[in-house]
Amino acid sequence: MTRNQTSDCNIEVSKMKDGFRRGRVDSEPTLSMTCSDKIAQWNVVGLQSAIISELISPIYLSSITVGDMFYLEDLNRALYERIQDITNLPHESYLSEGLLDKDLIPSNIATIWIKGSESAEVLVSGRKQGATKSKKNGLHLFKTRSSVTKLSLFQDLESLLVQIPKSLVPQNLIKFTNQDLRKAFTYNMLKLASKNYKLLNKH
């Protein structure tokens, strides 16, 4: 997807051979993705990230709440209408269209609950509630990160792959069950191993 340096709202979106351009057709393209680009992508590939997409069904947004600049027609075009022509999706994938709503009071607080967890995780500005910085270097401690960060998901998936029977591990992830080679594996290697996720991203 491509965009020019402008707002997401009140602009035209044109599908070109090299992706999506915004505003004027001859505007300079860029590989950077806007918020609406990301959400439109999630409405196709899901929120679950590439590295676990081989093990679970896609997770889609059921609703989207917008603060200021709530222009329903523009939001529908940016988030849904430009992906309506996508076809031949892999099994269990579909084009998601969440309910759009507006709220004039934005919040930096989020609550995460994972089925099977004893309690919910409360995040403030992306960190666990009550998180403090290290007195030594002024940085946040690892334990303050969310359970759904890329690093946390990567570590959880690594642990899961060596616990479940190999007969249940997708063929393209078998090599990641080798404990002797675990230290050599990276997040990007797992991401590139996801065939369905890569296929969806090509649309």
Secondary structure, 3 states (H helix, E strand, C coil): CCCCCCCCCCCCEEEECCEEEECCCCCCCCCCCCHHHHHHHHHHHCCCCHHHCCCCCCCCCCEEEECCCCCHHHHHHHHCHHHCCCCCCCCCCCCCCCEEEECCCCCCEEEECCCCCCCCEEEECCEECCCCECCCCCCECHHHECCCCHHHHHHHHHHHHCCCCHHHCCHHHHHHHCHHHHHHCCHHHHHHCCHHHHHHHCC
